[in-house]
Amino acid sequence: MNVYDFDHTIYSGDCTIDFWWYCIRRKPSVLLALPRAIFAAARFRLGRCGREEFKETFYRFLQYLPDAEEYIRDFWAQNLRRIQPWYLKQRETDDLVISASPDFLVSVACVALGIRWLASPVDRLRGRLLGPNCRGEEKVRRLHQAYPGAVVGKFYSDSQSDQPLADLAEQAFLLKGGKIHPWRGKGNG
C-alpha cells in the first residue's frame, strides 16, 4: 500500500485552517471562540500546554455551527478540486491517508476519492479530541493497529515530523515547494 499525509501533500493547503476560514465567512459567530484559541496558541508556543490541548481549544469554534455536517459537505464540494493533480494521476484503490487533521474533515474528502484514511478523532459537535492527535509516532501506531502487518511501499509527506512513517516505507518522498523529492537518507531506488 502507498501512504500519504494529507495537508500540504495531496491537499494543497491545511484543510483545518481552510475550513475555519470557510466557517468564518458563512457564520461569523465562530469568531467567539477566537480569544481562547489565541491564548492557547500563545501557551503552546511557550511550552505551557501541549499540542492536543491547543488543538482542542481551537476546535471549539465548531460549537458555533448549527449544522456542522452541512458546512463540512459544502466545504468539500468547493474544495475537493484542491487535491493535487499528481496524486490523482497515481491514485490506487489501496492508498491510505494518515493525517493529524480531524477525521470529520479528512474522511469526507477520502470517501469522495475512494481511498482509506486514519486521522485525529475529533467530536465535530463539541470540538473535543476523542483520542491522541495522529502525528509523528502516533501515525505509525495507528497504522499498525488498523492494518497489522501492512507493508508501506511508498510514503509521501511535506513534513519531517513524519520521519517515523518514512522510516517504515520502502520508498519515501518529501514535498517541498510543490516538488517531490526523495526523502533524505532513504533508499528510493
Stockholm file with secondary structure:
# STOCKHOLM 1.0

chainA/1-189         MNVYDFDHTIYSGDCTIDFWWYCIRRKPSVLLALPRAIFAAARFRLGRCGREEFKETFYRFLQYLPDAEEYIRDFWAQNLRRIQPWYLKQRETDDLVISASPDFLVSVACVALGIRWLASPVDRLRGRLLGPNCRGEEKVRRLHQAYPGAVVGKFYSDSQSDQPLADLAEQAFLLKGGKIHPWRGKGNG
#=GR chainA/1-189 SS CCEECTBTTTBSSCHHHHHHHHHHHHCGGGGGGHHHHHHHHHHHHTTSSCHHHHHHHHGGGGGGCTTHHHHHHHHHHHHGGGBCHHHHHHCCTTCEEEEEEEHHHHHHHHHHHTCEEEEECBCTTTCCBCSCCCCTHHHHHHHHHHSTTCCCCEEEESCGGGHHHHHHSSEEEEEETTEEEECTTCCCC
#=GC SS_cons         CCEECTBTTTBSSCHHHHHHHHHHHHCGGGGGGHHHHHHHHHHHHTTSSCHHHHHHHHGGGGGGCTTHHHHHHHHHHHHGGGBCHHHHHHCCTTCEEEEEEEHHHHHHHHHHHTCEEEEECBCTTTCCBCSCCCCTHHHHHHHHHHSTTCCCCEEEESCGGGHHHHHHSSEEEEEETTEEEECTTCCCC
//
